[in-house]
Amino acid sequence: MAPGNVPCVPGILTPSAVLATVRSIAATQEPSGAIPWFTGGHVDPWDHVESAMALSAGGLRAEAEAAYEWSRRTQRADGSWPMQVREGVVEDAGADTNFCAYIAVGVWHHLRVTGDADFAHRMWPVVRQAIDFVLGLQAERGEIYWAGDQNGGILPEALLSGCSSIHHSLRCALALATYVDRPQPEWEVALGRLAHALRHHPDSFVDKRRYSMDWYYPVLGGVLRGQAGRDRLWERWRHFVLDELGARCVDDHPWVTGAETCELALSLDAVGEVDLARDLLAAMQHLRDPDGSYWTGLVYSDDKRWPEERTTWTGAAVVLAADALSGTTPASDIFRADELPTGLAIDGTRCGCRSLYATGAPG
């Protein structure tokens, strides 16, 4: 693909720079289509899809479709994927609900980029089975348990970041269902219940507030928008953001990470804070390697990169942030999610719940 047709952010990333990042992801892709964290590393279903999205955004359509074909081919009968696979060998057979749901975001994204109806219809059964698996682990209150073990048992804990991501996945899945003319009213109900739990039942989720993902993911996943989303981000901005380096992964460690920084940039873009989003994307460029790949993070107290890995999903987050800020592809607004279904709203007055967030979000 020509450099002029890929996302770029003037003053931060040229088209050639973004293309180099996309190519670094493709260079890591295995012959099977799987995209590991790095060469020789493991594959997980969520980061595999995130990397495929970057390939789509960067114009490497064949490589992206090879990644989705890997997902189609390796999906288990219950609709799930193993948490961890290395070079075709399953290392962790458990199933993470957030990991499994994310295929809906990837398929909807690729459809938006390419307009390929045949792809959408081919991948629809994969998305349907994955979402049905995920919703099979939804609790009575609406939260979704984070994992099932390899013996079919359920790990009865819900994660705020994971459920916020599933919220986005369900919206993309519903959009795809409409596109292929396969309405899923039960998904609309499930999405409404999940949104209600995320906004009004904080005690449903394991306390992981030290992690930045629990801070910004309700915004990134579309649970919060407008002023409610901005308020959420300002609330702990000083805990996580270093203006010249990016965002911390956890609030009590001197460690900034590239993917979290770019996801925070996407969250800011989703609530209209475009200048701050650009600033963050610029701030994390110290993690860029000359070949276009990105180091995972920096321990700034020691000025050392850690872990010593250039991860595909970090590069993918950069590409998706660049696309969001440049509006290059037809899918550049996928995290703004303005046109995605919001599900069936739940009347919270009947359960006497208290609000975790202010109102002001879809659903």
N, C-alpha and C positions, 0 to 999 in steps of 0.2 A: 504494500500500500504506500502511496506517496506521502511524504511527511506532511504536506499541507492539508491532508484529509483526516488527521488525527487530532485529538484534543491538545490544546496548548493554553498557557496562561502567560500573557506578555509580561516580561520582566522577571518571571519565575521559571517557566518551563517552555522551551521551544517545541515545535512539532517534532523535530528530530530527536530531542531529548526524551519526549514521551514515547516515541516509536522505539527508541533503544530500550526503554523499560519494558515495553510490551514484548519485544524480542527476547529480553532476558528471561521473561516468564516462559515463553515458548521454548527456549533452549533447555529449560528444566523439565518440560513435559516428557513423560515416558512414552514409548511406542504404543502402549495400551490406550493412551489418551489421558491417563491420570496425571494430575499436577501435584507433585509433592511439595512440601515446604521449601526444600532445596534439594539439589541432586543427592540422591541416596537417602533422603529424609522420608518421613512417613506422609501419607495422604489422609486428610480428614475431609468429610463430605462438604462442610461449610467453606473452608478455605479453598478447596478445589473449585467450587462454584464461583467464589469471589474472583479467583484467578481467571476462570473462563469468561467472566463478565469483562475483565480488563482486555482479554484477547478480542472479544467482540467490539468493544469500544475503540480499540486500536486497529481494527480492520483485518485482523487475522481470523477470518471467518472459518476457514477449514479447521484450524487448530481449536477454535472454540467449540465447533460442532463435534470434533473428536472427543473433547472433554465431556460434553453432554452425552455422547454415545457411551462413554465409559460409565457414566452415572446410570444410564438406562440399562446397560448390560449387567451391571453389578448390583442392582437393587435386589434386595431379598424379597421373598414371597410375601412377607408381612408389610412391605412398603418401606422398610428401613435400609440403612447402610451401617456397616461397622464403624465404630468411632475412629479406628486407626488401622491403616493398611500400609505395609511397606513392601514395595516391589511385588505386589500381588498376594502377599501373605498377610492374613488377618492377625494383627497384634492385640487388638481389643475388640471383642465381638459385641460389646454393649452398643446401644443405640441412643444417641443424644437427640432429643426432640428438636432442638433448635437447628442442629446440623442437618437433620433430615428435612425440615420444613423449607430450608433455604433454596432448594431446587426450584421452588415456585418463583422466587425473585430472579434467579438466573434465567429461567426459561422465558419469563415475561420480558426481561431485559433484552435477551437475544431477539425475540420476536419484534420488539420495538425498534431495535437497531436495524434489523434486516428486512422486516415485513414478510418473512417466510412463513406462509400459512401451513405448508407441508410440515415444517419443523414443529410448529405449535401443535398440530394434530398428532404427530408422532410422539411428542413428549407429554401430551395430555395424560395418558394412562399412568405415566411415571409420577407426575405431580399429584394426580388424584389418589394414588395408593400411598404416597408419602404423607399427604395431608390427613388422610383417613387414619394412618398409623399414629400421627402426632395427636390428633384429637381423641384417639383412644386412651390417651394419658391425661386428659383434661379432668381436673378435680371438680367437685360439686360447685365450689364457689366461682370457678372460672379460670383459675390459674392452671398452667400446664406443667406437670412434673417433668423434671429435666432429663430423665433417662430411664431406660429399661435395661435390665441386665441380660446376659446371653442366655439365660434360662427362662426368659419371658417374665421375670419379676419386674416390679416397678420400684424405682427409688423415689420415695414420696417426699421430695423437696422441690420447690419451684424457685427459679432464679429470675430476678427482676430484669437483668440485661437479656437473658435468653428469651424470656416471654415477650419482651418488647420487640425483639427481632422476629419472633414468631408472629406477632401482631402485624408486622410489615409483610411477612411471607403470606399470611392468610389473605391480606388485601390483594396481593399480586395473584394469588391462586384464584380468588374470586373473579378478578379481571380476566384471567385466562379462561375460566369456566364460561364466562359470558362470550368471549371471543369464539370459542369452539361450540357454542350453543349447548352447553351442558350445565344448566343452572344447579346450584348446590345450596338450597335454602338452609340446610343444617349447618353449613359452614358460616353462613351469615349470623345465625344464632350463636355459634361458638365464638366467633369474632367479637360479637357484642359482649358476651360473658367475659371473655379475656380482657377486653378493654376496661370493663367495669372493675374487674379485680385489680388491674394495674393502677387504676386511678383512685380506687376507694378502699382497698384492702391491703395496706402495706404489711400487715402481719402474715399475709399469705406467702411472703417471700423471705428467703434466707438473707440475713443481714450481711451484705458485702459492700457496704458504703465506702470502704477504703479504696475500692477499685474505681477508676475513672469510668469504666464502662457502665457501672450502675448509676452513675451520675448523668451521663449524656444519652444513654440508649433510649430512655423514654421519649426523647426528642427525635433521635435518629429513626426509631421504629414507628414514628407517627402517632404515638399515644398523646403527645402534647404538641401543640402548634401555637402560633401567635404569641401574645404576651405571656401566656402560661409557660410556653417553651423557653422564652427568653429569661423569664424569672428563674426557671429551673437551672439554666446555665449560669446565670450571674451568682446564684446562691453559693456555689462552691468554686467559682472561677479561680480565686487565689489559692485554693488548696491544690489545684492540679496544673495550672498553666504557668509556664516560664516563657516570657515574651520572645526571647531570642533563641529558644531551643525547641519548644513544642509543649506537648502535654505529658504529664507523668502517667504511668500505668497505675501506680498506687500512691496514695497521698503521703505515705510515711517512708518512701524510699527516693533517693536522688537519681531517678531513672526515668528518662523520657523515651517514649516509643513512637515509631513512625506511623504505624497503623492507627493507633488510638488518636494521634494528632490529626490524621486525615479524616477519620470518622467524626471527630469533633468539628472539623471544618465543614464536613457534609451536614452536620447537625445545625451549625450556624447558618449555612446557606439555606436550610429548610425553613428557618424562621426569619429570613431576610437580612441577616447580618453578614453580608457578602464581603465587606472590607476586612472584617475580623477573620473570616474564613481564608481569604487570600493571605493575610498576615501569617496565619498558622501554617499554611502550605509552604510559604517561603521559609518560615522558621525551621522546618524539619529537613531542609535540603542538605544540612550537614551530614545526613545519613546516606547520601547518594554516593554510589561507587562509580568510578569512571566508565564502567561498562553499562550503566543505566539501571542496574539493580540497586536495592536499598538494604542497608543493615537494619536489623530489627530495632535496636535501641542504643542508648548511650547512658552510662553511669557518669553523670556530669561531675560528681565530686572527685572522681579519679580520671576523668577525661578518657574513659575506655569504652569501646563498643562492647555491648553484651546483650544477648549472647553473641558469640562470634559466628553469626549466620546472616546471610542475605536471603531473606524469605520472600517467596513469590507473593504471598498475600500482603506484605508490606508494599511491594511495588504495585500490586493491584489496587490497593487503597489510594495510592498516589494518582494512578490513572483515572479512577472513578471520581476523585475529588477534582482533578483537572477538567474532566468532562462536565461535571456539575457547574463549575465556575465559568466555563467557556461556552456551554450550550452547544457543543459540537454535534453530538449524535442525537437522534430522536429519543433516546432513552436517558438523556442527561438529567432529566427531572425525576428519575425513579425514586429518589429518596425524599424529594419534596412531596411526592405522592398526592398531588392536588386532585387528580382525576380518579384515584383508586377508590373502590367501594369501601364503605365504612362499617358495614355490618348492621345488625339489628340492635338499636339502642336499648339499654336495660334501664328500667325504672328503679333507681337506687333507693327511693324513699321507702320501699317496702322492707328493706333489710336493715334499715337503721344504721347504715354504714357511715363512716367518716371519710372525708376526701383526703387522699394522699397529695393531690395537686389541686391547684385552681382549675376551674373549667376553661375551655377555650381550645378544645381539640376535636377532631372529627371522631365520630363513633359514639 
